[in-house]
């Protein structure tokens, strides 16, 4: 018998699966969505933070008067009714909320796999949790409470910061320097993470940038404190805002 006759064609048959075989889980779409929200919201908020940082940290190094002019100018840009909810509050809220959900998810999965909680979050996450109350307090003092008490926040500028420094020099200085240093640490290291800059050289440059930003903030606070004390109607308006925050004046 020849080889051609020995080889017989077998008709194809479908592969039968039993009900006992586990179904493959589809990859969750929630994880990449949350990661994208956290990443791109930080891009948006960084645009606002750049404008604000130039106004309150960089420009007062030249002079407090130049800083005041810049604060008033940039405030008229990002406090627009159609810009502020998205550029500031929307981006910040999306970044914080997505970060918290991602942290809870990773903690749950770790506990499910290892039957214990993870040791601690990353330094970047911890810095975000630490500056959260400071950022919220800053927004309350300079934006929300002036709007609530005075009807708008148009008079809130570096004069208000100077007024608070004159009333409560130590606590205000500590809060502002901690805010500048904490935000600098979180933002600079966050951008290092997005850019994949994990080398020792990049880490060293990041430390230099954080230190420079914090020192610049401290010098700016000294310069702002040199502004003359406010009296009369303006001072009463400032005191009204501070009292609404339960700050003794």
C-alpha positions in Angstrom: 0.0 0.0 0.0 1.5 3.4 -1.0 2.0 6.3 1.4 -0.8 8.3 -0.3 -3.3 5.6 0.4 -2.2 5.2 4.0 -2.8 8.9 4.7 -6.5 9.5 5.2 -8.2 12.9 5.5 -9.9 13.3 8.8 -12.9 15.8 8.9 -12.4 18.6 11.5 -14.4 18.4 14.7 -15.3 21.2 17.1 -13.5 21.2 20.4 -16.0 20.6 23.2 -15.5 22.3 26.5 -17.0 21.2 29.8 -18.9 23.5 32.2 -16.2 22.8 34.8 -13.6 24.8 33.0 -13.2 28.3 34.4 -14.1 31.3 32.2 -11.3 33.8 31.5 -11.9 37.1 33.2 -12.0 40.1 31.0 -9.5 42.8 32.0 -11.2 45.6 34.0 -11.6 48.9 32.2 -11.9 50.7 35.5 -8.2 50.5 36.3 -6.8 52.2 33.1 -9.6 54.7 33.3 -8.7 55.7 36.9 -5.0 55.8 36.1 -5.7 58.1 33.1 -7.9 60.4 35.2 -5.1 60.7 37.9 -2.5 61.3 35.3 -4.2 63.8 33.0 -5.9 65.7 35.8 -2.4 66.4 37.2 -1.5 67.9 33.8 -4.4 70.2 33.9 -3.8 71.2 37.6 -0.2 71.8 36.9 -1.1 74.6 34.4 -3.0 76.4 37.2 -0.2 75.7 39.7 2.4 77.2 37.4 0.4 80.5 37.1 -0.2 80.6 40.8 3.3 79.7 41.8 4.8 82.4 39.6 2.4 84.9 41.2 2.9 84.1 44.9 6.4 82.6 45.0 8.5 83.9 42.1 7.2 87.5 41.6 7.5 88.6 45.2 11.2 87.8 45.0 11.4 90.8 42.7 9.1 92.9 44.8 5.8 92.4 46.7 4.1 95.0 44.5 5.0 93.1 41.4 3.7 90.0 43.1 0.4 91.7 43.9 0.0 92.9 40.3 0.7 89.3 39.0 -1.8 87.8 41.5 -4.5 90.2 40.4 -3.7 89.5 36.7 -3.5 85.7 36.9 -6.5 85.6 39.2 -8.6 87.3 36.6 -7.6 84.4 34.2 -8.1 81.2 36.2 -11.0 82.5 38.4 -13.2 82.9 35.4 -16.6 81.3 35.8 -16.0 78.8 32.9 -12.3 78.1 33.8 -12.1 77.7 37.5 -14.4 74.7 38.0 -12.4 72.7 35.5 -8.9 74.0 35.7 -8.7 74.2 39.5 -11.5 72.4 41.4 -12.3 69.8 38.7 -8.7 68.8 38.1 -7.8 68.8 41.8 -10.9 66.8 42.8 -10.4 64.3 40.0 -6.8 63.8 40.9 -7.5 63.3 44.6 -10.6 61.1 44.1 -8.9 58.8 41.6 -5.8 58.5 43.8 -7.9 57.4 46.8 -9.9 54.9 44.8 -6.7 53.4 43.3 -5.1 53.2 46.8 -8.2 51.4 48.2 -8.2 49.0 45.2 -4.5 48.1 45.6 -4.9 47.7 49.3 -7.9 45.4 48.9 -6.1 43.3 46.3 -3.0 43.0 48.4 -5.1 42.0 51.4 -7.0 39.4 49.4 -3.7 37.9 48.1 -1.6 38.0 51.3 -4.2 38.1 54.0 -2.7 41.2 55.5 -2.5 44.9 54.8 0.4 46.5 53.0 3.1 48.1 55.1 2.5 51.7 53.9 1.9 53.8 50.8 4.7 55.3 48.8 6.3 58.6 49.9 4.6 60.3 46.9 1.2 59.1 48.1 2.0 60.1 51.8 3.0 63.6 50.7 -0.3 63.9 48.9 -2.3 63.0 52.0 -0.2 65.4 54.1 -0.6 68.4 51.9 -4.3 67.8 51.3 -5.5 69.6 54.5 -3.1 72.5 53.8 -4.3 72.9 50.3 -8.0 72.8 51.4 -7.3 75.3 54.2 -5.6 77.6 51.6 -8.5 77.4 49.3 -10.9 78.1 52.2 -9.0 81.1 53.4 -8.3 82.8 50.1 -11.2 81.8 47.9 -14.3 80.2 49.4 -14.7 82.0 52.7 -14.1 85.5 51.1 -16.8 84.7 48.6 -19.1 83.5 51.4 -18.4 86.4 53.7 -17.7 89.3 51.3 -19.5 88.3 48.2 -16.3 87.9 46.1 -12.5 87.5 46.6 -11.3 90.4 44.5 -9.5 92.0 47.5 -7.7 88.8 48.4 -4.1 89.2 47.3 -0.7 89.4 48.9 -2.0 92.2 51.2 -4.3 89.6 52.8 -1.3 87.2 53.3 0.7 90.1 54.8 -2.2 91.0 57.1 -2.4 87.4 58.3 1.4 87.3 58.8 1.2 90.5 60.9 -1.6 89.0 63.1 -0.2 85.5 63.4 3.5 85.6 62.2 4.7 82.2 63.5 1.8 79.9 62.6 1.1 81.5 59.3 4.8 81.3 58.3 5.0 77.6 59.2 1.8 76.8 57.4 2.9 78.6 54.2 6.4 77.2 54.1 5.0 73.7 54.7 2.5 74.2 52.0 5.1 75.4 49.5 7.6 72.6 50.4 5.0 69.9 50.5 3.4 70.8 47.1 6.9 71.2 45.6 7.8 67.7 46.8 4.6 66.1 45.5 4.5 67.9 42.1 8.2 67.5 41.2 8.3 63.8 42.2 5.0 63.3 40.5 6.3 64.6 37.3 9.4 62.5 37.7 7.1 59.5 37.9 5.1 60.4 34.8 8.3 61.0 32.8 9.9 57.8 34.1 12.9 59.7 35.5 14.0 57.2 38.1 17.8 57.5 37.9 19.9 58.8 40.8 20.8 61.9 38.8 17.1 62.7 38.2 16.4 62.1 41.9 19.2 64.5 42.8 17.9 67.2 40.5 14.5 66.7 41.9 15.8 67.3 45.4 17.6 70.5 44.3 14.4 71.7 42.6 12.3 71.0 45.8 14.9 72.8 48.0 15.0 75.8 45.7 11.2 76.1 45.5 11.0 75.9 49.3 13.7 78.4 49.9 12.2 80.7 47.3 8.8 80.4 49.1 10.4 81.3 52.5 12.1 84.4 51.0 8.8 85.4 49.4 7.1 85.2 52.7 9.7 87.5 54.2 9.2 89.9 51.3 5.4 89.8 51.6 5.6 90.4 55.3 7.4 93.7 54.5 4.2 95.1 52.9 2.6 97.9 55.0 -0.1 97.0 57.5 -3.7 97.5 56.4 -6.1 99.7 58.3 -9.7 100.8 58.0 -12.2 99.1 55.7 -9.8 96.7 54.0 -8.4 95.5 57.4 -12.0 95.0 58.7 -12.8 92.9 55.6 -9.6 90.8 56.1 -10.5 90.3 59.8 -14.0 89.2 58.9 -12.6 86.5 56.7 -10.2 85.3 59.4 -12.9 85.3 62.0 -15.1 83.1 59.7 -12.2 80.6 59.9 -12.2 80.8 63.7 -8.8 82.5 63.6 -8.4 84.9 66.5 -7.6 88.4 65.4 
